[in-house]
Amino acid sequence: MFIQLSPGAPVTVVCAAGASPVLAPASVVSSEADSLVVELASDVTLPPRARVIVELPPGLDAPRLTAHVASASGRRLTLRGVGIPERDRREYPRLEGFVRVRYRVAHGDDAARWARGETPASPERTPDPFMNFSATGVAFVESAVVHEGELLLLHLSLPGAAPCWRCTARVVRVLPLPADEREPGEAPLHSVAVFFEEIPAEATVALARYTLQIQDALLGPARPTGD
């Protein structure tokens, strides 16, 4: 599916390659079926042929595109291989960590009200914060039953003094947790995987940075090699 982007449309180019993720606001210059030309708002250096994710404005048929940098001239990037990632595809590393999530199931015009900064009166749930996560979605354990295809309204934050972001996410998978993975007598639990549909670009890059922090902690300091 091709998404036509109008010249001047605001986008954000995210690159997880290199020493740390890059978050680069940009505007669309031209858009074709397999290529996209954008003008960065500031000077940013990306690795040659770097794989990037282009976060799109809300309201389009997809929240993001994937591509690679074909060429760069000043602040102008030509991106090739532009495509729409499949839901739940791991475009960013996926790890286990602490992510604070509060969510409501959207009904009626709740999503539109949420986008305006309002909070629907539907019940709010808070799953255990230790969960599987990436910059494109999370998977958590939940006793309440949600269903594939439902839209969730999320408050999301990371450990420390990080802000709390308002997001929307689509439920892509609900699986019963095996009995041997819960305490005796505990109510049935489910693993719920969701894919972010609308999420601030700052939240995406913060999640990408968090994955790198966890990876660094798991790998530990580099050990000297012997002669």
C-alpha positions as CSV (number, residue, x, y, z in Angstrom):
1,M,0.0,0.0,0.0
2,F,1.4,3.4,-1.0
3,I,0.8,6.4,1.3
4,Q,0.9,9.7,-0.5
5,L,2.5,12.4,1.6
6,S,1.9,16.1,0.7
7,P,5.0,18.4,0.3
8,G,5.6,20.1,3.5
9,A,4.0,17.4,5.6
10,P,5.8,17.1,9.0
11,V,7.5,13.8,9.7
12,T,10.2,12.5,12.1
13,V,13.1,10.4,11.0
14,V,14.3,7.9,13.6
15,C,17.5,5.9,13.3
16,A,18.5,3.3,15.8
17,A,21.8,2.5,14.2
18,G,25.1,3.9,15.6
19,A,26.0,4.7,19.1
20,S,22.6,6.2,20.1
21,P,19.3,6.7,18.4
22,V,18.7,9.8,16.3
23,L,15.4,11.7,16.4
24,A,15.2,14.2,13.4
25,P,12.2,16.3,12.7
26,A,11.8,16.9,8.9
27,S,9.3,17.9,6.2
28,V,8.4,16.0,3.0
29,V,9.8,17.3,-0.3
30,S,8.4,14.6,-2.5
31,S,6.7,11.2,-2.2
32,E,6.6,8.4,-4.6
33,A,5.7,4.7,-4.5
34,D,9.2,3.5,-3.4
35,S,11.0,6.7,-2.5
36,L,10.7,9.6,-0.2
37,V,12.7,12.9,-0.1
38,V,12.7,14.8,3.1
39,E,14.3,18.0,4.4
40,L,15.7,17.8,7.9
41,A,15.1,20.6,10.3
42,S,18.7,20.6,11.6
43,D,22.1,19.1,10.7
44,V,22.1,15.4,11.4
45,T,24.6,12.7,10.3
46,L,23.3,9.3,9.6
47,P,25.3,6.2,8.8
48,P,25.5,5.4,5.0
49,R,22.5,3.3,3.9
50,A,21.2,3.5,7.4
51,R,17.8,1.9,8.0
52,V,15.4,4.4,9.3
53,I,11.8,4.6,10.5
54,V,9.7,7.6,9.4
55,E,7.1,8.5,12.0
56,L,4.1,10.0,10.1
57,P,1.5,12.6,11.2
58,P,-1.7,11.3,12.9
59,G,-4.7,10.4,10.8
60,L,-2.9,8.5,8.0
61,D,-3.4,4.8,7.1
62,A,-0.2,3.8,8.9
63,P,1.7,5.4,11.8
64,R,5.1,4.9,10.3
65,L,7.2,3.9,7.3
66,T,10.5,2.0,7.0
67,A,13.2,2.8,4.5
68,H,17.0,3.2,4.1
69,V,19.1,6.3,3.3
70,A,20.0,6.2,-0.4
71,S,21.7,9.6,-0.5
72,A,22.2,12.8,1.5
73,S,22.8,16.3,0.3
74,G,23.1,18.8,3.1
75,R,19.9,18.4,5.1
76,R,18.0,16.7,2.2
77,L,17.7,12.9,2.4
78,T,16.5,10.6,-0.3
79,L,15.0,7.5,1.2
80,R,14.5,4.3,-0.8
81,G,12.7,1.0,-0.2
82,V,9.9,2.8,1.5
83,G,7.4,0.4,3.0
84,I,4.8,0.0,5.6
85,P,5.9,-2.4,8.4
86,E,3.5,-5.2,9.3
87,R,1.9,-4.8,12.7
88,D,4.0,-6.4,15.5
89,R,7.0,-6.6,13.2
90,R,10.2,-6.0,15.2
91,E,11.5,-2.9,13.5
92,Y,13.2,-2.0,16.8
93,P,14.9,-4.3,19.3
94,R,12.4,-6.1,21.7
95,L,13.5,-6.6,25.3
96,E,12.1,-7.1,28.8
97,G,12.0,-4.1,31.1
98,F,9.9,-1.8,33.2
99,V,7.4,0.3,31.3
100,R,4.5,1.9,33.2
101,V,1.2,1.6,31.2
102,R,-2.3,2.7,32.1
103,Y,-4.9,1.9,29.6
104,R,-8.6,2.1,28.7
105,V,-10.5,0.3,25.9
106,A,-11.8,2.8,23.5
107,H,-15.5,2.9,22.7
108,G,-17.5,5.1,20.4
109,D,-15.8,8.5,20.0
110,D,-13.3,7.9,22.9
111,A,-10.3,8.0,20.5
112,A,-11.3,11.4,19.2
113,R,-11.8,12.7,22.7
114,W,-8.5,11.2,23.8
115,A,-6.8,13.1,20.9
116,R,-8.3,16.3,22.2
117,G,-6.7,15.7,25.6
118,E,-9.9,14.5,27.3
119,T,-10.1,11.4,29.4
120,P,-13.1,9.0,28.9
121,A,-14.9,7.7,31.9
122,S,-14.3,4.0,31.0
123,P,-12.4,1.9,33.6
124,E,-8.7,2.2,33.6
125,R,-6.4,-0.8,34.0
126,T,-2.7,-0.9,35.1
127,P,-0.8,-4.1,34.2
128,D,2.4,-5.2,35.9
129,P,5.1,-2.8,34.6
130,F,7.6,-5.6,33.9
131,M,6.8,-6.4,30.3
132,N,8.1,-7.1,26.8
133,F,8.5,-3.9,24.9
134,S,10.0,-2.2,21.8
135,A,9.6,1.3,20.3
136,T,6.6,0.0,18.3
137,G,4.6,-1.9,20.9
138,V,4.4,-3.6,24.3
139,A,3.2,-7.0,25.5
140,F,2.0,-7.3,29.1
141,V,0.2,-9.9,31.3
142,E,-3.4,-9.0,32.2
143,S,-6.2,-10.7,34.0
144,A,-8.9,-8.6,32.3
145,V,-10.0,-9.9,28.9
146,V,-9.3,-7.6,26.0
147,H,-9.8,-8.7,22.4
148,E,-7.8,-8.6,19.2
149,G,-8.5,-5.5,17.1
150,E,-9.6,-3.4,20.1
151,L,-8.1,0.1,20.3
152,L,-6.5,1.0,23.7
153,L,-6.0,4.5,25.0
154,L,-2.6,4.5,26.9
155,H,-0.7,6.6,29.3
156,L,2.9,5.4,29.0
157,S,6.1,6.4,30.9
158,L,9.5,5.0,31.5
159,P,11.6,4.6,34.7
160,G,13.0,7.8,36.2
161,A,11.7,11.3,35.7
162,A,10.4,10.7,32.1
163,P,7.2,12.4,31.0
164,C,4.0,10.5,30.6
165,W,2.9,10.2,27.0
166,R,-0.7,9.8,25.7
167,C,-0.8,7.1,23.0
168,T,-3.2,4.8,21.2
169,A,-2.4,1.1,20.5
170,R,-4.2,-1.7,18.7
171,V,-4.5,-5.2,20.3
172,V,-2.8,-7.6,17.8
173,R,-2.6,-10.7,19.9
174,V,-4.2,-12.2,23.1
175,L,-2.9,-15.6,24.3
176,P,-3.8,-17.5,27.5
177,L,-0.9,-17.8,29.9
178,P,-0.1,-21.4,30.6
179,A,-1.1,-22.7,34.0
180,D,2.5,-23.4,35.0
181,E,3.3,-19.7,34.5
182,R,0.9,-18.5,37.2
183,E,0.6,-19.0,40.9
184,P,-1.6,-21.9,42.2
185,G,-5.2,-20.6,42.6
186,E,-4.5,-17.5,40.6
187,A,-7.1,-16.3,38.2
188,P,-6.5,-17.0,34.4
189,L,-4.1,-14.6,32.9
190,H,-3.4,-13.5,29.3
191,S,-0.5,-12.2,27.4
192,V,-1.7,-9.1,25.5
193,A,0.4,-7.7,22.7
194,V,-0.3,-4.2,21.3
195,F,1.1,-2.2,18.4
196,F,1.3,1.6,18.8
197,E,-0.9,3.5,16.3
198,E,-0.4,7.0,17.5
199,I,2.6,7.8,19.7
200,P,4.7,11.0,20.1
201,A,8.0,10.8,18.3
202,E,9.7,11.7,21.6
203,A,8.3,8.6,23.1
204,T,9.5,6.4,20.2
205,V,13.1,7.6,20.6
206,A,12.9,7.3,24.4
207,L,11.9,3.7,24.0
208,A,14.7,3.1,21.5
209,R,17.2,4.6,23.9
210,Y,15.8,2.5,26.8
211,T,16.4,-0.7,24.8
212,L,20.0,0.4,24.2
213,Q,20.5,1.0,28.0
214,I,19.2,-2.4,28.8
215,Q,21.3,-4.0,26.1
216,D,24.4,-2.3,27.5
217,A,23.6,-3.5,31.0
218,L,23.1,-7.1,29.8
219,L,26.3,-7.1,27.9
220,G,28.3,-5.4,30.6
221,P,31.6,-3.7,30.2
222,A,33.9,-4.9,27.4
223,R,36.4,-7.4,28.7
224,P,40.0,-7.1,27.5
225,T,41.2,-9.8,25.2
226,G,44.4,-11.8,25.9
227,D,47.4,-11.6,23.7
